Amino acid sequence: MNLHIKNHTTTLKHRLAQANDEPAIIRLMHASIAENMKSFLTPAEIVAAQETMGLDRSLLEDQTYFVIETLHDDETVMVGCGGWGKRKTLYGSDQTVGRDDSLSDPTVDAARIRAMYTHPDWIRRGIGTLLLDLGEAAAREAGFKTIELGSTLAGEPLYLDRGYVEIERETQIAANGSDNVIIKMSKSL
């Protein structure tokens, strides 16, 4: 995918994430959480959100997780990651409480958009949209008719813009006593 941005063209490439990408994915997730949520959450709320965010290795194992890369200063850099899930877990990392890793039935269950992160230096350049397009297309190809996600307050504007509708809004109280808002959203494929 080529994007024209501020009088130059950036070529974004995607591929399925591999186990050896884990350290780079985790670094990108941490940078994204630390910086991209500042306009939406207090520092304590960012810490609270981290309880339900992070790497879910089942997405890598299922080959449903993408990395987005570009060439920057003659070096290939990871600028985004995200994907879709065919399991019932809506959000979270490997350690998130309440996971349901059973497989979803495409005839009755929704697929899931999962773990979308953009490096802070690369926001507003179409990376989130590209990740959504990739995840939605793959879920559609797998036979799913509906897709759902658990959004943070920071992600909500993108998802609304892309046709997702709110189903419910849940506020969890994190270990630090701060609110962690998770917005369940859905879209027909």
N, C-alpha and C positions, 0 to 999 in steps of 0.2 A: 504494500500500500504506500503510495506517495502522498504526502501532505504538503501543501503550500502554506508556509507559516512565515509571517513577517518578512516578506521579500526573499525567502529562500525555501528550498524544498528539502523536506526531511523524509527519508525513506524508512518506514517502519517495517520490520520483518517479524513474523511470529513463528513459533515452533512449540511443540509439546515439551513441557518441562521434564527433566530427567532428575534422578536422585542426586547426581553430582551438582545440580543447580541449587540445592538446598541452602548452602551458606549465602549465596548471592540473593536468593529470594528472601531469606530472613533479614538480611541487611536492608533490602529495599522496603520490606514491610515495616521495619522499625523506623526508617526515615520517613516513610509516608505517614505513619501514625503520629509521630512526633511533630511533624510540620503541617501536614495537610488538614488536620483537624482543629488547628489553633483558631481559625475564624468562626468555629462552630461550638467549641467546648472549652471549658475552663481547664487548667492543668490537672486538677483533681478528677474531672470527668474524663480526660484523656487516659489517665491511669485506670479508671474504672472500665473504660471501653476495652482496654487491653485484655481484660479477663475473657472476653468473647471474640478475640481476634487472634490471628496467627496462622501458622502453617498447618494444614491438614494433609498429612502424607497419603491418605487414601486417594486424594485427587491425583497425585502423581502416579500412584500405583494403578489407578483406573485409566490413566492417560486421558484425563479430562481437564488438565491444567496447562495453561499457556504462559509463555514468557514473550514479551515484546522487546525487541532489540533494535538498536540503530547504530550507525557509525558516527562517532563523535571524536574529533581530533585524532582520526585514523585508528580508533580503537572501537571494537564492538562493545556496547554498554547495554545492560538491561535497564529499561526505562519503565516497564510495567509488568504486572503479572495478574492472572485471574483466570477463572474458568467456570466450569459448570459441574454439577454433581448429579449422579444417577442414584444416589443414596438418599435416605430420608432426612439426614442431618441438614438443617437449614443454614447454620452458620457455625463458626468457631474453629478452634485448632484441635489438635490431637487430644488435648487435655480438657476441653470444654465439657462441663457437666451436662448430662442429659442427652448425649449423642445417641442417635439411632442410625447405625451403619448398615441396616438392612437395605437391600436394593429396592428402588421404587419400580412400580409397574407402570409403564408408559400409557397403558390404556385407562388407568384410573388416578394415578399420582402425577404430581408436577415434578419436573426437573428443577434443579436449583442453580442459580448463579451464585458463585462462591468466591470468597477471598480476593476481591479486586483491590489492587494497589497500584498507584502511580508514583514514581519518584518525584519528590517536590520540585526538582529542576525541570520537570517535563509536563507539569499539569497544564490543562487547557490546550492540549495539542492533538486531541482526538484519540488518545490511548484508551481511555475508559470506553468510548464508543466502539472502538475496534474490538476490545475484549468482550463487550456485550454482543456484538455481531458474531464473533467467533463462537461464543458459548451458546447463543440462541440457535445458530445454524446447526451446530453439532447435536444439540438436544432435539431439534426438529428432525434431523436425519436419523436419530435413534428412536424416533416414533413418538416423542412426547408432544402433547398438544398445548400444554400450559407450562409456564416456568415461574418460579417464585424465588424470592431472596429475602435476606434479613439485612436491612440497611441501617447504617449509622445516620446520624443527622447530617454529617458531611457528605454522604453519598446520595441522600434523598433528592437533591435538585437534578442530578444526572438521570436518575431512574425515572423521575416524573417526566422529564423531558423526553425520555425514550419510551413513554407509553405505559409504564408500570403504574398500578393503582394500589393505594394503601388498603390492606385488609384489616390490620390491627396494629396497635402501638403498645409495646410492653416496656415498662420501666423496671429494671432490676436494680437492687441496691448492692453495690460492689463491696468488697472487703474493706475499702477505705471509707465507706459510708456515703459515697457519691452515687448519683443516679447514672445508670447506663441505659440509654434508650435504644431499643431495637424495633425497627419498623418493618413488619412483614408486608411485602408487596408482591403483586402478581401481574402476569401479562399472558395473553393468549398468543400462541405461536401459530 
